[in-house]
Amino acid sequence: MSETRTPNYAVELCLLAALATLWGASYTFIKLGIETIPPVTLIAARTIIASTVLVVILRLRGIELPRDAATWRKFAFQACLNSVIPFTLIAWAEKSVDAGLAVILNSMTPVFTFLITVLWTRHEPTPFRKMAGVIIGLSGTCVIVGMQAFQQVGQELLGQLAVVLATICYAGAAIFGRNFKGLDPMAPAAGSLISGALILIPVSLIVDQPWTLSPSIRSVGALIGLAVFSTAFAFVLYFRLIQTLGSVGATAQAYLRAPIGVAIGAYFLGERLDASAWIGLVCILIGVSLMTLPQKSPAPALKTT
């Protein structure tokens, strides 16, 4: 039997903040990367580098990836939901959308996960508190996207809708990820990234012809940071936190990530949010908090003799 160790919650909370920072920084990395690297090629390189790092970590841990075709078909489908489509959509969207706004919209993943659960899979109960969180979170998204729709219909609106679509993909990936029970959690992460790279490489070769590109040092540095820190290392932290804090505790990064990502974008890119984005941020943070924070169990009733 394996020994169950009580986690050091001070350490785990620090790791949770580190994870939120790594994922919050990814939007700034993307913004810098797409300055001279087209979105598809940027994401193809991201998946190649990140999957390589994860495979090395798995080898060091003595874990082998599955070899059966059925599992790899699942990895490929997971890759479409978790990397190929959403990574590319977000990278394309950030050509017109600020990194801070992208991280706010993308923090809606728990809300869309819950909606898919209620409307389709129905594998979890639907308490009132979570329903309230969904309504508040969706209201925040509507404030952000709706204001842009009223102002003008342009690439910025399309970019915001692309981030929302990417968020829905992430929600689907979270639910489909239940199909990998029995595997070490890092195995589907590595397998899906490898599958994503195999899908994106030929697209990049056809669409962008990467051998003709001349990326800047800043974009290459951002790509390395995005792949190594915000993808590979972030996955390692995430799967550790699932084991130590549980799935509910690990999802707390969803509402830590938004303000951290906004702050990083403001500091390094000089971005400033307008009033509707701030209102939307507050609504989304409240909504995600209601959905992810654990509910207190009622105190046991005293027995009378």
Phi and psi restraints in degrees (value plus and minus 20) as a CYANA .aco file:
   2 SER   PHI    -102.3   -62.3
   2 SER   PSI     123.6   163.6
   3 GLU   PHI     -99.5   -59.5
   3 GLU   PSI     110.5   150.5
   4 THR   PHI    -109.9   -69.9
   4 THR   PSI     100.0   140.0
   5 ARG   PHI    -126.4   -86.4
   5 ARG   PSI     118.3   158.3
   6 THR   PHI     -94.8   -54.8
   6 THR   PSI     102.5   142.5
   7 PRO   PHI     -88.8   -48.8
   7 PRO   PSI     129.0   169.0
   8 ASN   PHI    -102.8   -62.8
   8 ASN   PSI      83.3   123.3
   9 TYR   PHI     -88.2   -48.2
   9 TYR   PSI     -45.9    -5.9
  10 ALA   PHI     -84.0   -44.0
  10 ALA   PSI     -63.2   -23.2
  11 VAL   PHI     -86.4   -46.4
  11 VAL   PSI     -64.3   -24.3
  12 GLU   PHI     -84.9   -44.9
  12 GLU   PSI     -56.9   -16.9
  13 LEU   PHI     -88.5   -48.5
  13 LEU   PSI     -54.7   -14.7
  14 CYS   PHI     -84.4   -44.4
  14 CYS   PSI     -61.0   -21.0
  15 LEU   PHI     -86.2   -46.2
  15 LEU   PSI     -54.6   -14.6
  16 LEU   PHI     -83.7   -43.7
  16 LEU   PSI     -63.5   -23.5
  17 ALA   PHI     -84.5   -44.5
  17 ALA   PSI     -57.3   -17.3
  18 ALA   PHI     -84.2   -44.2
  18 ALA   PSI     -61.3   -21.3
  19 LEU   PHI     -83.2   -43.2
  19 LEU   PSI     -65.3   -25.3
  20 ALA   PHI     -80.8   -40.8
  20 ALA   PSI     -56.5   -16.5
  21 THR   PHI     -88.1   -48.1
  21 THR   PSI     -63.7   -23.7
  22 LEU   PHI     -82.5   -42.5
  22 LEU   PSI     -65.1   -25.1
  23 TRP   PHI     -94.1   -54.1
  23 TRP   PSI     -52.7   -12.7
  24 GLY   PHI     -86.0   -46.0
  24 GLY   PSI     -54.7   -14.7
  25 ALA   PHI     -92.4   -52.4
  25 ALA   PSI     -40.7    -0.7
  26 SER   PHI     -80.1   -40.1
  26 SER   PSI     -51.3   -11.3
  27 TYR   PHI     -91.2   -51.2
  27 TYR   PSI     -55.1   -15.1
  28 THR   PHI     -91.1   -51.1
  28 THR   PSI     -60.9   -20.9
  29 PHE   PHI     -76.9   -36.9
  29 PHE   PSI     -64.1   -24.1
  30 ILE   PHI     -82.7   -42.7
  30 ILE   PSI     -64.6   -24.6
  31 LYS   PHI     -78.3   -38.3
  31 LYS   PSI     -61.6   -21.6
  32 LEU   PHI     -93.1   -53.1
  32 LEU   PSI     -56.1   -16.1
  33 GLY   PHI     -86.3   -46.3
  33 GLY   PSI     -61.5   -21.5
  34 ILE   PHI     -97.1   -57.1
  34 ILE   PSI     -20.0    20.0
  35 GLU   PHI     -79.3   -39.3
  35 GLU   PSI     -59.8   -19.8
  36 THR   PHI    -152.8  -112.8
  36 THR   PSI     -18.9    21.1
  37 ILE   PHI    -141.0  -101.0
  37 ILE   PSI     102.9   142.9
  38 PRO   PHI     -80.9   -40.9
  38 PRO   PSI     131.3   171.3
  39 PRO   PHI     -73.1   -33.1
  39 PRO   PSI     -66.9   -26.9
  40 VAL   PHI     -83.4   -43.4
  40 VAL   PSI     -64.6   -24.6
  41 THR   PHI     -86.9   -46.9
  41 THR   PSI     -58.1   -18.1
  42 LEU   PHI     -79.9   -39.9
  42 LEU   PSI     -66.1   -26.1
  43 ILE   PHI     -92.6   -52.6
  43 ILE   PSI     -56.2   -16.2
  44 ALA   PHI     -79.8   -39.8
  44 ALA   PSI     -66.6   -26.6
  45 ALA   PHI     -85.2   -45.2
  45 ALA   PSI     -57.2   -17.2
  46 ARG   PHI     -79.5   -39.5
  46 ARG   PSI     -66.2   -26.2
  47 THR   PHI     -89.7   -49.7
  47 THR   PSI     -56.1   -16.1
  48 ILE   PHI     -83.3   -43.3
  48 ILE   PSI     -69.9   -29.9
  49 ILE   PHI     -86.1   -46.1
  49 ILE   PSI     -66.9   -26.9
  50 ALA   PHI     -84.1   -44.1
  50 ALA   PSI     -62.4   -22.4
  51 SER   PHI     -85.6   -45.6
  51 SER   PSI     -56.0   -16.0
  52 THR   PHI     -82.7   -42.7
  52 THR   PSI     -64.8   -24.8
  53 VAL   PHI     -82.1   -42.1
  53 VAL   PSI     -63.4   -23.4
  54 LEU   PHI     -87.0   -47.0
  54 LEU   PSI     -57.8   -17.8
  55 VAL   PHI     -83.4   -43.4
  55 VAL   PSI     -60.3   -20.3
  56 VAL   PHI     -82.3   -42.3
  56 VAL   PSI     -63.3   -23.3
  57 ILE   PHI     -83.7   -43.7
  57 ILE   PSI     -62.1   -22.1
  58 LEU   PHI     -82.0   -42.0
  58 LEU   PSI     -61.1   -21.1
  59 ARG   PHI     -82.1   -42.1
  59 ARG   PSI     -62.8   -22.8
  60 LEU   PHI     -83.4   -43.4
  60 LEU   PSI     -50.9   -10.9
  61 ARG   PHI    -104.4   -64.4
  61 ARG   PSI     -24.2    15.8
  62 GLY   PHI      54.6    94.6
  62 GLY   PSI       6.5    46.5
  63 ILE   PHI    -128.3   -88.3
  63 ILE   PSI     111.2   151.2
  64 GLU   PHI    -121.8   -81.8
  64 GLU   PSI     124.7   164.7
  65 LEU   PHI     -94.2   -54.2
  65 LEU   PSI     129.9   169.9
  66 PRO   PHI     -79.5   -39.5
  66 PRO   PSI     135.7   175.7
  67 ARG   PHI    -139.0   -99.0
  67 ARG   PSI     -23.3    16.7
  68 ASP   PHI    -101.0   -61.0
  68 ASP   PSI     127.4   167.4
  69 ALA   PHI     -84.2   -44.2
  69 ALA   PSI     -55.4   -15.4
  70 ALA   PHI     -82.1   -42.1
  70 ALA   PSI     -63.4   -23.4
  71 THR   PHI     -85.9   -45.9
  71 THR   PSI     -58.9   -18.9
  72 TRP   PHI     -91.3   -51.3
  72 TRP   PSI     -47.7    -7.7
  73 ARG   PHI     -85.1   -45.1
  73 ARG   PSI     -59.3   -19.3
  74 LYS   PHI     -85.9   -45.9
  74 LYS   PSI     -59.4   -19.4
  75 PHE   PHI     -79.4   -39.4
  75 PHE   PSI     -62.2   -22.2
  76 ALA   PHI     -84.7   -44.7
  76 ALA   PSI     -61.0   -21.0
  77 PHE   PHI     -87.8   -47.8
  77 PHE   PSI     -60.6   -20.6
  78 GLN   PHI     -82.3   -42.3
  78 GLN   PSI     -57.1   -17.1
  79 ALA   PHI     -82.0   -42.0
  79 ALA   PSI     -60.9   -20.9
  80 CYS   PHI     -82.3   -42.3
  80 CYS   PSI     -59.5   -19.5
  81 LEU   PHI     -98.6   -58.6
  81 LEU   PSI     -51.9   -11.9
  82 ASN   PHI    -126.0   -86.0
  82 ASN   PSI     -35.6     4.4
  83 SER   PHI    -161.7  -121.7
  83 SER   PSI     -77.2   -37.2
  84 VAL   PHI     -76.0   -36.0
  84 VAL   PSI     -75.7   -35.7
  85 ILE   PHI     -96.0   -56.0
  85 ILE   PSI     -74.4   -34.4
  86 PRO   PHI     -87.8   -47.8
  86 PRO   PSI     -61.2   -21.2
  87 PHE   PHI     -76.9   -36.9
  87 PHE   PSI     -66.1   -26.1
  88 THR   PHI     -88.4   -48.4
  88 THR   PSI     -61.7   -21.7
  89 LEU   PHI     -80.3   -40.3
  89 LEU   PSI     -64.3   -24.3
  90 ILE   PHI     -86.5   -46.5
  90 ILE   PSI     -62.1   -22.1
  91 ALA   PHI     -82.1   -42.1
  91 ALA   PSI     -62.9   -22.9
  92 TRP   PHI     -85.8   -45.8
  92 TRP   PSI     -61.4   -21.4
  93 ALA   PHI     -82.1   -42.1
  93 ALA   PSI     -56.5   -16.5
  94 GLU   PHI     -92.9   -52.9
  94 GLU   PSI     -21.6    18.4
  95 LYS   PHI     -88.0   -48.0
  95 LYS   PSI     -42.1    -2.1
  96 SER   PHI    -147.7  -107.7
  96 SER   PSI     -38.8     1.2
  97 VAL   PHI    -124.7   -84.7
  97 VAL   PSI     117.5   157.5
  98 ASP   PHI     -82.8   -42.8
  98 ASP   PSI     130.0   170.0
  99 ALA   PHI     -80.2   -40.2
  99 ALA   PSI     -59.9   -19.9
 100 GLY   PHI     -83.1   -43.1
 100 GLY   PSI     -60.7   -20.7
 101 LEU   PHI     -89.0   -49.0
 101 LEU   PSI     -56.3   -16.3
 102 ALA   PHI     -83.9   -43.9
 102 ALA   PSI     -61.8   -21.8
 103 VAL   PHI     -88.1   -48.1
 103 VAL   PSI     -53.3   -13.3
 104 ILE   PHI     -84.1   -44.1
 104 ILE   PSI     -70.3   -30.3
 105 LEU   PHI     -84.5   -44.5
 105 LEU   PSI     -56.8   -16.8
 106 ASN   PHI     -93.5   -53.5
 106 ASN   PSI     -38.1     1.9
 107 SER   PHI     -94.0   -54.0
 107 SER   PSI     -19.2    20.8
 108 MET   PHI    -101.3   -61.3
 108 MET   PSI     -16.9    23.1
 109 THR   PHI     -71.0   -31.0
 109 THR   PSI     -67.6   -27.6
 110 PRO   PHI     -80.2   -40.2
 110 PRO   PSI     -52.7   -12.7
 111 VAL   PHI     -86.6   -46.6
 111 VAL   PSI     -67.6   -27.6
 112 PHE   PHI     -89.2   -49.2
 112 PHE   PSI     -52.4   -12.4
 113 THR   PHI     -79.8   -39.8
 113 THR   PSI     -64.1   -24.1
 114 PHE   PHI     -85.4   -45.4
 114 PHE   PSI     -61.4   -21.4
 115 LEU   PHI     -83.4   -43.4
 115 LEU   PSI     -62.5   -22.5
 116 ILE   PHI     -83.1   -43.1
 116 ILE   PSI     -58.6   -18.6
 117 THR   PHI     -82.2   -42.2
 117 THR   PSI     -64.8   -24.8
 118 VAL   PHI     -89.1   -49.1
 118 VAL   PSI     -63.7   -23.7
 119 LEU   PHI    -106.4   -66.4
 119 LEU   PSI     -38.0     2.0
 120 TRP   PHI    -149.9  -109.9
 120 TRP   PSI     -90.5   -50.5
 121 THR   PHI     -95.4   -55.4
 121 THR   PSI     -57.7   -17.7
 122 ARG   PHI      32.5    72.5
 122 ARG   PSI      23.4    63.4
 123 HIS   PHI    -117.7   -77.7
 123 HIS   PSI     -19.5    20.5
 124 GLU   PHI    -154.7  -114.7
 124 GLU   PSI     134.3   174.3
 125 PRO   PHI     -88.4   -48.4
 125 PRO   PSI     142.6   182.6
 126 THR   PHI    -141.7  -101.7
 126 THR   PSI      56.5    96.5
 127 PRO   PHI     -87.1   -47.1
 127 PRO   PSI     139.5   179.5
 128 PHE   PHI     -80.5   -40.5
 128 PHE   PSI     -58.6   -18.6
 129 ARG   PHI     -81.0   -41.0
 129 ARG   PSI     -59.9   -19.9
 130 LYS   PHI     -88.9   -48.9
 130 LYS   PSI     -57.8   -17.8
 131 MET   PHI     -82.8   -42.8
 131 MET   PSI     -60.1   -20.1
 132 ALA   PHI     -83.0   -43.0
 132 ALA   PSI     -59.9   -19.9
 133 GLY   PHI     -82.9   -42.9
 133 GLY   PSI     -59.6   -19.6
 134 VAL   PHI     -81.4   -41.4
 134 VAL   PSI     -67.6   -27.6
 135 ILE   PHI     -82.5   -42.5
 135 ILE   PSI     -65.0   -25.0
 136 ILE   PHI     -86.8   -46.8
 136 ILE   PSI     -62.9   -22.9
 137 GLY   PHI     -84.2   -44.2
 137 GLY   PSI     -64.7   -24.7
 138 LEU   PHI     -83.5   -43.5
 138 LEU   PSI     -54.5   -14.5
 139 SER   PHI     -81.6   -41.6
 139 SER   PSI     -61.0   -21.0
 140 GLY   PHI     -82.2   -42.2
 140 GLY   PSI     -61.6   -21.6
 141 THR   PHI     -84.5   -44.5
 141 THR   PSI     -61.6   -21.6
 142 CYS   PHI     -84.1   -44.1
 142 CYS   PSI     -56.4   -16.4
 143 VAL   PHI     -81.6   -41.6
 143 VAL   PSI     -65.5   -25.5
 144 ILE   PHI     -88.4   -48.4
 144 ILE   PSI     -75.0   -35.0
 145 VAL   PHI     -92.1   -52.1
 145 VAL   PSI     -57.6   -17.6
 146 GLY   PHI     -84.6   -44.6
 146 GLY   PSI     -58.8   -18.8
 147 MET   PHI     -82.6   -42.6
 147 MET   PSI     -60.9   -20.9
 148 GLN   PHI     -84.8   -44.8
 148 GLN   PSI     -57.3   -17.3
 149 ALA   PHI     -84.7   -44.7
 149 ALA   PSI     -57.3   -17.3
 150 PHE   PHI     -92.0   -52.0
 150 PHE   PSI     -52.3   -12.3
 151 GLN   PHI     -94.0   -54.0
 151 GLN   PSI     -74.0   -34.0
 152 GLN   PHI    -185.6  -145.6
 152 GLN   PSI     132.6   172.6
 153 VAL   PHI    -121.1   -81.1
 153 VAL   PSI      85.3   125.3
 154 GLY   PHI    -168.3  -128.3
 154 GLY   PSI    -185.6  -145.6
 155 GLN   PHI     -85.3   -45.3
 155 GLN   PSI     -50.3   -10.3
 156 GLU   PHI     -84.5   -44.5
 156 GLU   PSI     -61.3   -21.3
 157 LEU   PHI     -83.7   -43.7
 157 LEU   PSI     -64.5   -24.5
 158 LEU   PHI     -81.7   -41.7
 158 LEU   PSI     -57.4   -17.4
 159 GLY   PHI     -84.9   -44.9
 159 GLY   PSI     -61.6   -21.6
 160 GLN   PHI     -84.1   -44.1
 160 GLN   PSI     -61.9   -21.9
 161 LEU   PHI     -85.4   -45.4
 161 LEU   PSI     -53.4   -13.4
 162 ALA   PHI     -84.5   -44.5
 162 ALA   PSI     -59.7   -19.7
 163 VAL   PHI     -85.4   -45.4
 163 VAL   PSI     -60.5   -20.5
 164 VAL   PHI     -82.6   -42.6
 164 VAL   PSI     -62.3   -22.3
 165 LEU   PHI     -83.1   -43.1
 165 LEU   PSI     -59.9   -19.9
 166 ALA   PHI     -82.0   -42.0
 166 ALA   PSI     -57.9   -17.9
 167 THR   PHI     -83.9   -43.9
 167 THR   PSI     -59.8   -19.8
 168 ILE   PHI     -84.1   -44.1
 168 ILE   PSI     -58.6   -18.6
 169 CYS   PHI     -81.2   -41.2
 169 CYS   PSI     -63.7   -23.7
 170 TYR   PHI     -80.2   -40.2
 170 TYR   PSI     -59.1   -19.1
 171 ALA   PHI     -83.3   -43.3
 171 ALA   PSI     -64.2   -24.2
 172 GLY   PHI     -82.1   -42.1
 172 GLY   PSI     -57.3   -17.3
 173 ALA   PHI     -85.0   -45.0
 173 ALA   PSI     -58.5   -18.5
 174 ALA   PHI     -82.9   -42.9
 174 ALA   PSI     -58.3   -18.3
 175 ILE   PHI     -95.7   -55.7
 175 ILE   PSI     -63.5   -23.5
 176 PHE   PHI     -84.7   -44.7
 176 PHE   PSI     -45.7    -5.7
 177 GLY   PHI     -81.9   -41.9
 177 GLY   PSI     -34.9     5.1
 178 ARG   PHI     -85.7   -45.7
 178 ARG   PSI     -35.0     5.0
 179 ASN   PHI     -95.8   -55.8
 179 ASN   PSI     -24.7    15.3
 180 PHE   PHI    -125.4   -85.4
 180 PHE   PSI       3.2    43.2
 181 LYS   PHI     -82.1   -42.1
 181 LYS   PSI     120.4   160.4
 182 GLY   PHI      78.4   118.4
 182 GLY   PSI     -37.8     2.2
 183 LEU   PHI    -115.1   -75.1
 183 LEU   PSI     131.0   171.0
 184 ASP   PHI     -78.2   -38.2
 184 ASP   PSI     113.6   153.6
 185 PRO   PHI     -75.0   -35.0
 185 PRO   PSI     -48.1    -8.1
 186 MET   PHI     -96.3   -56.3
 186 MET   PSI     -38.2     1.8
 187 ALA   PHI     -84.6   -44.6
 187 ALA   PSI     -70.4   -30.4
 188 PRO   PHI     -84.9   -44.9
 188 PRO   PSI     -48.9    -8.9
 189 ALA   PHI     -83.9   -43.9
 189 ALA   PSI     -69.6   -29.6
 190 ALA   PHI     -87.0   -47.0
 190 ALA   PSI     -64.0   -24.0
 191 GLY   PHI     -82.3   -42.3
 191 GLY   PSI     -60.9   -20.9
 192 SER   PHI     -90.5   -50.5
 192 SER   PSI     -55.0   -15.0
 193 LEU   PHI     -89.5   -49.5
 193 LEU   PSI     -58.9   -18.9
 194 ILE   PHI     -81.8   -41.8
 194 ILE   PSI     -65.6   -25.6
 195 SER   PHI     -81.4   -41.4
 195 SER   PSI     -61.7   -21.7
 196 GLY   PHI     -81.6   -41.6
 196 GLY   PSI     -60.8   -20.8
 197 ALA   PHI     -83.2   -43.2
 197 ALA   PSI     -62.3   -22.3
 198 LEU   PHI     -84.4   -44.4
 198 LEU   PSI     -50.3   -10.3
 199 ILE   PHI     -97.0   -57.0
 199 ILE   PSI     -61.5   -21.5
 200 LEU   PHI    -101.2   -61.2
 200 LEU   PSI     -48.3    -8.3
 201 ILE   PHI     -78.9   -38.9
 201 ILE   PSI     -72.4   -32.4
 202 PRO   PHI     -83.6   -43.6
 202 PRO   PSI     -54.2   -14.2
 203 VAL   PHI     -83.5   -43.5
 203 VAL   PSI     -63.0   -23.0
 204 SER   PHI     -82.4   -42.4
 204 SER   PSI     -62.2   -22.2
 205 LEU   PHI     -83.1   -43.1
 205 LEU   PSI     -57.9   -17.9
 206 ILE   PHI     -98.3   -58.3
 206 ILE   PSI     -66.5   -26.5
 207 VAL   PHI     -99.5   -59.5
 207 VAL   PSI     -66.1   -26.1
 208 ASP   PHI    -124.6   -84.6
 208 ASP   PSI     -38.5     1.5
 209 GLN   PHI      25.3    65.3
 209 GLN   PSI      47.9    87.9
 210 PRO   PHI     -78.3   -38.3
 210 PRO   PSI     -40.9    -0.9
 211 TRP   PHI     -88.8   -48.8
 211 TRP   PSI     -34.2     5.8
 212 THR   PHI    -113.2   -73.2
 212 THR   PSI     -24.4    15.6
 213 LEU   PHI    -102.9   -62.9
 213 LEU   PSI     135.9   175.9
 214 SER   PHI    -150.7  -110.7
 214 SER   PSI      54.6    94.6
 215 PRO   PHI     -87.7   -47.7
 215 PRO   PSI     127.1   167.1
 216 SER   PHI     -97.6   -57.6
 216 SER   PSI     142.7   182.7
 217 ILE   PHI     -81.6   -41.6
 217 ILE   PSI     -57.3   -17.3
 218 ARG   PHI     -84.3   -44.3
 218 ARG   PSI     -61.8   -21.8
 219 SER   PHI     -87.6   -47.6
 219 SER   PSI     -60.4   -20.4
 220 VAL   PHI     -84.6   -44.6
 220 VAL   PSI     -62.2   -22.2
 221 GLY   PHI     -81.6   -41.6
 221 GLY   PSI     -60.4   -20.4
 222 ALA   PHI     -85.4   -45.4
 222 ALA   PSI     -58.8   -18.8
 223 LEU   PHI     -82.0   -42.0
 223 LEU   PSI     -64.7   -24.7
 224 ILE   PHI     -83.8   -43.8
 224 ILE   PSI     -63.5   -23.5
 225 GLY   PHI     -82.4   -42.4
 225 GLY   PSI     -61.4   -21.4
 226 LEU   PHI     -82.9   -42.9
 226 LEU   PSI     -65.3   -25.3
 227 ALA   PHI     -94.8   -54.8
 227 ALA   PSI     -67.5   -27.5
 228 VAL   PHI     -97.7   -57.7
 228 VAL   PSI     -70.0   -30.0
 229 PHE   PHI    -107.9   -67.9
 229 PHE   PSI     -71.5   -31.5
 230 SER   PHI    -102.8   -62.8
 230 SER   PSI     -25.9    14.1
 231 THR   PHI    -140.1  -100.1
 231 THR   PSI     -87.8   -47.8
 232 ALA   PHI     -85.3   -45.3
 232 ALA   PSI     -77.2   -37.2
 233 PHE   PHI     -84.8   -44.8
 233 PHE   PSI     -54.8   -14.8
 234 ALA   PHI     -83.6   -43.6
 234 ALA   PSI     -58.9   -18.9
 235 PHE   PHI     -82.5   -42.5
 235 PHE   PSI     -61.3   -21.3
 236 VAL   PHI     -80.5   -40.5
 236 VAL   PSI     -66.1   -26.1
 237 LEU   PHI     -83.8   -43.8
 237 LEU   PSI     -63.0   -23.0
 238 TYR   PHI     -80.9   -40.9
 238 TYR   PSI     -66.5   -26.5
 239 PHE   PHI     -92.3   -52.3
 239 PHE   PSI     -47.7    -7.7
 240 ARG   PHI     -86.6   -46.6
 240 ARG   PSI     -64.0   -24.0
 241 LEU   PHI     -86.6   -46.6
 241 LEU   PSI     -52.1   -12.1
 242 ILE   PHI     -81.0   -41.0
 242 ILE   PSI     -58.1   -18.1
 243 GLN   PHI     -96.2   -56.2
 243 GLN   PSI     -51.4   -11.4
 244 THR   PHI    -116.3   -76.3
 244 THR   PSI     -60.5   -20.5
 245 LEU   PHI    -122.8   -82.8
 245 LEU   PSI     -31.6     8.4
 246 GLY   PHI      65.7   105.7
 246 GLY   PSI     148.2   188.2
 247 SER   PHI     -85.0   -45.0
 247 SER   PSI     -57.2   -17.2
 248 VAL   PHI     -86.7   -46.7
 248 VAL   PSI     -65.7   -25.7
 249 GLY   PHI     -83.3   -43.3
 249 GLY   PSI     -59.9   -19.9
 250 ALA   PHI     -86.7   -46.7
 250 ALA   PSI     -51.9   -11.9
 251 THR   PHI     -93.0   -53.0
 251 THR   PSI     -25.8    14.2
 252 ALA   PHI     -80.5   -40.5
 252 ALA   PSI     -42.4    -2.4
 253 GLN   PHI     -82.5   -42.5
 253 GLN   PSI     -39.5     0.5
 254 ALA   PHI     -81.4   -41.4
 254 ALA   PSI     -58.8   -18.8
 255 TYR   PHI    -117.2   -77.2
 255 TYR   PSI     -30.1     9.9
 256 LEU   PHI     -99.3   -59.3
 256 LEU   PSI     -54.6   -14.6
 257 ARG   PHI     -83.3   -43.3
 257 ARG   PSI     -58.1   -18.1
 258 ALA   PHI     -82.3   -42.3
 258 ALA   PSI     -76.4   -36.4
 259 PRO   PHI     -85.5   -45.5
 259 PRO   PSI     -53.0   -13.0
 260 ILE   PHI     -85.7   -45.7
 260 ILE   PSI     -65.0   -25.0
 261 GLY   PHI     -82.7   -42.7
 261 GLY   PSI     -59.4   -19.4
 262 VAL   PHI     -83.0   -43.0
 262 VAL   PSI     -64.0   -24.0
 263 ALA   PHI     -84.1   -44.1
 263 ALA   PSI     -61.3   -21.3
 264 ILE   PHI     -83.7   -43.7
 264 ILE   PSI     -64.1   -24.1
 265 GLY   PHI     -82.7   -42.7
 265 GLY   PSI     -58.7   -18.7
 266 ALA   PHI     -87.3   -47.3
 266 ALA   PSI     -60.0   -20.0
 267 TYR   PHI     -94.1   -54.1
 267 TYR   PSI     -67.5   -27.5
 268 PHE   PHI    -109.9   -69.9
 268 PHE   PSI     -46.3    -6.3
 269 LEU   PHI    -131.7   -91.7
 269 LEU   PSI     -27.0    13.0
 270 GLY   PHI      49.7    89.7
 270 GLY   PSI       5.5    45.5
 271 GLU   PHI     -95.8   -55.8
 271 GLU   PSI     129.5   169.5
 272 ARG   PHI    -154.7  -114.7
 272 ARG   PSI     112.1   152.1
 273 LEU   PHI    -107.5   -67.5
 273 LEU   PSI     125.1   165.1
 274 ASP   PHI    -104.6   -64.6
 274 ASP   PSI     158.3   198.3
 275 ALA   PHI     -81.9   -41.9
 275 ALA   PSI     -59.7   -19.7
 276 SER   PHI     -85.3   -45.3
 276 SER   PSI     -54.5   -14.5
 277 ALA   PHI     -87.9   -47.9
 277 ALA   PSI     -58.7   -18.7
 278 TRP   PHI     -85.9   -45.9
 278 TRP   PSI     -62.2   -22.2
 279 ILE   PHI     -82.2   -42.2
 279 ILE   PSI     -64.9   -24.9
 280 GLY   PHI     -82.3   -42.3
 280 GLY   PSI     -59.2   -19.2
 281 LEU   PHI     -80.2   -40.2
 281 LEU   PSI     -67.0   -27.0
 282 VAL   PHI     -81.4   -41.4
 282 VAL   PSI     -64.8   -24.8
 283 CYS   PHI     -82.4   -42.4
 283 CYS   PSI     -63.5   -23.5
 284 ILE   PHI     -86.9   -46.9
 284 ILE   PSI     -61.0   -21.0
 285 LEU   PHI     -82.9   -42.9
 285 LEU   PSI     -61.5   -21.5
 286 ILE   PHI     -84.6   -44.6
 286 ILE   PSI     -65.5   -25.5
 287 GLY   PHI     -82.7   -42.7
 287 GLY   PSI     -66.2   -26.2
 288 VAL   PHI     -87.6   -47.6
 288 VAL   PSI     -55.9   -15.9
 289 SER   PHI     -82.3   -42.3
 289 SER   PSI     -64.7   -24.7
 290 LEU   PHI     -81.2   -41.2
 290 LEU   PSI     -50.8   -10.8
 291 MET   PHI    -105.6   -65.6
 291 MET   PSI     -46.0    -6.0
 292 THR   PHI    -129.1   -89.1
 292 THR   PSI     -48.0    -8.0
 293 LEU   PHI     -86.8   -46.8
 293 LEU   PSI     114.7   154.7
 294 PRO   PHI     -85.2   -45.2
 294 PRO   PSI     122.9   162.9
 295 GLN   PHI    -107.7   -67.7
 295 GLN   PSI     117.2   157.2
 296 LYS   PHI     -87.6   -47.6
 296 LYS   PSI     116.2   156.2
 297 SER   PHI     -98.1   -58.1
 297 SER   PSI     120.7   160.7
 298 PRO   PHI     -83.7   -43.7
 298 PRO   PSI     124.1   164.1
 299 ALA   PHI     -85.6   -45.6
 299 ALA   PSI     118.7   158.7
 300 PRO   PHI     -83.9   -43.9
 300 PRO   PSI     121.4   161.4
 301 ALA   PHI     -91.3   -51.3
 301 ALA   PSI     123.8   163.8
 302 LEU   PHI     -95.8   -55.8
 302 LEU   PSI     113.3   153.3
 303 LYS   PHI    -101.2   -61.2
 303 LYS   PSI     116.9   156.9
 304 THR   PHI    -123.3   -83.3
 304 THR   PSI     123.1   163.1
